[in-house]
Amino acid sequence: MARTPSHDFGGGYQQTLPAEHIGETPLREVREIIHLPEYDNDKSRLDLDPEIIEVPPGVVQQLHNLVSIIASLYQDNPFHSFQHASHVVMSVTKLMSRIVAPSSADENNTKRVSNAQLVKEGLPIAFKYGQRSVAEQNSLDLSWDLLMKPEHAQLRTCLFEKEEDLVRFRQLVVNSVMATDIVDKDLKALRNGRWEKAFKNGSVEKALGQDLESPRDSVNRKATIVIEHIIQASDISHTMQHWHVYRKWNQNLFEELYAAYLNGRMEKDPVEFWYKGEFGFFDFYIIPLTQKLKDCGVFGISSDELLHHAKKNRAEWERQGEHAVAEMVAESRRKYGVKSADPIEVPNPIEC
């Protein structure tokens, strides 16, 4: 049964999200194309002028309240924490600010573990979301329900002047959050297909001399997929920043998975695959992703910086990775203990 929430937006009228825009699960709401307002350079400069914008104190307070509640829902994880979420948001803000303007109109309260582990344990939340993208869908539902609470009515009125604003916002949130699931093969294939259609020349339609898509749909398709890739890149932005930033978050993620292993919620000790696994992550996900951001041509020199840091960190990991893993293992065992008395063993480096 589709969810059809209706909420009072505090502006003397009732605003509802039409049923057709709410799926049985967020995963079913992922859109190939999100229809965005046409870009107006003059209007954008006016709307974003901080000297002109006046936000009522009540809206500021409600926004602060909403963020505070969301922050309190985060578990005390080394990696998947509110600090990491803040790091991701800062990266999104930086990338969005560096977009080159166009010249023309063209209920789970457990420690964080993988979606696969949630499904394996047979938790109700896994079945609720069809055993796919469980953590992402749950996070989206929780945050959306918070935004829709009566105490945030004034904030919503400020955010959504018209029904179409609310619909578009929902679509953007769903696509963006679901884009952070980089493991789901179907979602990955869908994103790759959309990227090919949006940015690769010589598509089947063009080869056949067919024009099956309007220019506006083409622009919106590109914008939609670029937004998703911004979120994806920001979610792992530490891999595309300076070495010490990468090492910090890499260590935090290792500790989180190590603790899950000790608690019996992960089959393998991360030390068994961490060193070699990072090479695969760089070669098959991080570097291709930064290359896509460069190829889409909307970030100027920022995309070159991301690609440069990703390649540099990959090279640095080749030089220092073994030692880094040894340090991470020692620190993790100091904090969380050990499962056995086995000595620390670090895999040999791969042949590159």
N, C-alpha and C positions, 0 to 999 in steps of 0.2 A: 504494500500500500504506500502510495506516494505521500510524503510529508507536505502539509500545506499550512505553514505557520502564518498567523495574522497578528499584527502588532500595532499598538497605538503609538504613533510617532510624536505625540505631544504637541503637535502643531494645530490642534483643533480638527484633525481629520484622521481617517483610518487608512493606513497604507499596508497593502498585502503583497506578498511575493506570489505571483501567479503560480498555480499548481504545476504548469508545464515546465517551470524553471527549477523545480525541486524534485530530484530523483529519489529512488528508494535508498540509495547510498550516494555519497559524493562522487564516487568513481564513475557512476552512470551520468554524471553531469558534465564530464570533461568535454569541451567543445573544440572542434578543429579550427573554427574561426570565431573570434569574439568581435562584434561590431562596435568599433570605437568612434568617438566624435571626430570629425574632420579637423585637422590641425589648422589653427589660426594663430599665426605668429604674434600679431598685434594684440589680440585678445588674451593670449597666454601670458604675455609680459604684464598686462594690466592685472590679470587675475592673480599672478604670483608675486606682485609687488607687496612686500611686507609693510610698506608705509601706508598701504590702502586697506589691506585685509584687517578686519576687526573681528576677533573671535570672542564671543561672550564668555565671561568667567565661568558660567555654569557648564559650558561645553568643555573648557579646559579641565575643570574638576572631574567631569564624567570620563573624559579620556584618561586622565591620571588614575581614576578609580578602576577603569577597565584594564589598563596595563598592569596595575598592581595586583588585581585578581588573577590575571593570567600568569604573572610572575610567581605568585604563590602556589600555582598548580604544578610547577616544575619540581621534579624530584631532585634529590641531592646527588646528581650524576656528575662524574668528572667531565664528560663531553656533552651529552645531550642535556644541557642546563640552560637557565635563563641567560647566563653570560654568553653562551654560544649563540643563542637566538639573537642577542643584541649585536654580536659580531656579524651575524648574517645580515641583519637589518642595515647596519652601517655600510656593509659592502653593497647591498642593493641601492642604497641612497647614493653612494659614490658612482656606481655604474650608471644609474638613471641620470645623474647630474652631468655625466660626460657624453650623453647621447648627442650626436651631431644633429642639429635641427634640420629638417628637410627643406630644400629650396623651393619645392613645389608640392602640390597636392598629389601627388602620386598616392568512558566511565571506568577507564582503566587506571588504577592508582598504584601500579607496580613499577619497579625499577625498569629502566629502558633496556629492552632486548630486541632482537631482530624480529621482523614480521614472521619469518619462517619459524622461529621459536615459539611465538604466540600461537601459530597455527598448530605446531607439533604438540603443544601442551593442551590443545583442545579447549582453550578458554572461550567462554561465551562471546566475548568481544570479537574473537576471530570469526566466528560463524555469523555474527551480526553484519560484518562487512564482507561476507562472501569469501573469506580467507585470502583477501588480496589487499595490499596497502593498508593494513589494519591500523598501524600507529598514525599514519597520515590522515586517514579518514576520521579516526576518533578525535584527533587534535582539531580538525576542522569543525566537526560538530560541536565540540566543547566551546571553542572560541566564538562560533557563530551564535550559539545559544546565549552566551554571555552578552554579546553585542545587542541581542534582541530583547534583553531584559528591560522592564519599565524604567529602571533607574538610569538607563542610558538613552532615554527618549530624545532629550535635547541634542545629544551628540548625533544621533541618527538624523534628526531634522537638519542639522548643519551639513551632514555628509551627503544626504540624498534629497535633492530638491524635487525630483520627479521619480516616478516608478521606474523609468528606464535606467536611472542612475543606480538604483538598488539592484536591479537585474544585472546590469553590467558589472557592478562591484562583486556580486555573488559569483558570476562567471570567472572573473579575474582571480578571486580568492581560490576557487576550486581548482582551476587550471594551475595556478602557481603552487599551491600546496601539494597537489598530486605530482607535480614535476619533480619534487624532492625524493620521490621513490625511484631510485636509480636501479633497483634490482628487478622489479617487475618486467618481465620480458615483453609482454603485450604492450605496456605503456611505452617502453623504450622503442619498440618497432613502430608504434604509432607516431611518436615524436620524430624519429628518423625519417619516416615517410613524408611527414609534413614539411620537414626541413628541405628534403630533396625537391619537393614540389614548389616550395617557396623561393629557394635560392639557387638551385642548380639549373643551368641553361640546357636547352635541348630536351625538354620534357617530351613525353609521348604525344601530348596534345599538340605541342608546337611542331613536332616532327610530322604530324598528320595534317598540319595546317588548320587546326581547329582552335577556336577561342571559346573555351567552355566556362571561363570565369571572368566576371566583370573586373575592371581595373580597381574598383573600390574593395572588392572581396580580396583581390590579390594583395593590396596594401594591408588590409586587416589580418590576412593570414600571416604575413611577414611579421606584423606587430605582435600577434599572438604568440608565435613561436619564439620571437626574440625575448619577450617578457618571461616565458618559461625558462629559457636558457640563462637569463639574468639570475633567476631564482636558483637554478641548478648550480651555476658558478658561485653564487654567494654562499650557498650551503656548504661548499668546500673551499671557500675563498682562502683559507689558511694555506692551502697547497699552492696558491698562486701569489703568495706574499713572501716576505723575507724569510730566510732559513729559520731564524729563531722563532718566528710566529708559527711556521709550519711545525717545528719540533714541539712547541708547547701543546698544540692541539692534537698532534699525532700521539704524544705521550698520554694525554687525557683520554683519547679514544682507546688506546691500548689498555689503560687501567680499567676502563669501564667494561671492556670485554673480558679482561682477566678476572674481574670480580664476578661477572656472570658465569665464567667457567668454574670458579671455586664454588659457586652456589648451585652448580648442576644445571644451569640454564644455557650452557653452551658446551658442545661436545668436545671441541678441541681447545687445547691451550693455545692462545694466540701466538706464543713464541714459536710454535711449529710452522707458522706460515707468514709471519709478519714481514720479515725482511724481503723475501721473494714477492710477497703479495703487493708490496708498495710499488714494485716495478710494473706489475700488471696494471695496477690502478693508474699510474702515470701514463703508461703507454696506450692503454685501451679506453681510458675515460677522460682523465684530466687534460692531457695535451690535445686530444681530438676536440674536446669541448672548447678549450681556449682558441683552437684554430677556427672553429665555427664562429666564435665571437669576432674574430678578426675578419673572416670571410664575409660576414653579413654587412660589414662596412658602416656600422652606425656608431661606433665607439671611438673613432679617431685613434690617437696614439695609445689610449688606455688598453686596447686589446693587445697591442704589441708588448706592453708592460706585463700583462697577465701571462702571455705566452712565454716571455723571457723568464719570468720568475718560476713558472712551472718547469721549464726545461732545466733551469739552474738548480732547482731543488732536486730534480731527478738525478742530475749529475752529482750533486752533493751527497745524496742518499747512497749512491754507488760507492762514494769514497768513505762516508762515515756511518753508513747504515748498520753495519755489524756492531760497531761500538755503541751506537744509539740504542739498539735493541737490548744489548747487555745492560745498559743503564736503566732502561725502562723496566726490564725484568727485575732487576735488583730493587728498584724503587717500589714496584708493585708488590713484590713479596714482603718488603718491609712494611707496607701499609696494610696489606690484606692477608698476609700469611701465605702458606704453601699447601698444596694438596698432597705432596709427597716430599720425601727428603732427597729427591733427585737433584743433582747439581745443575746449575744453569748451563744450558746448551743452546748456542746460537747457530742457526743454519749457516752453511757455507754460502758465500756470495754466488749469485748466478753468473753464468758466463754471458757477457754482453758482446 
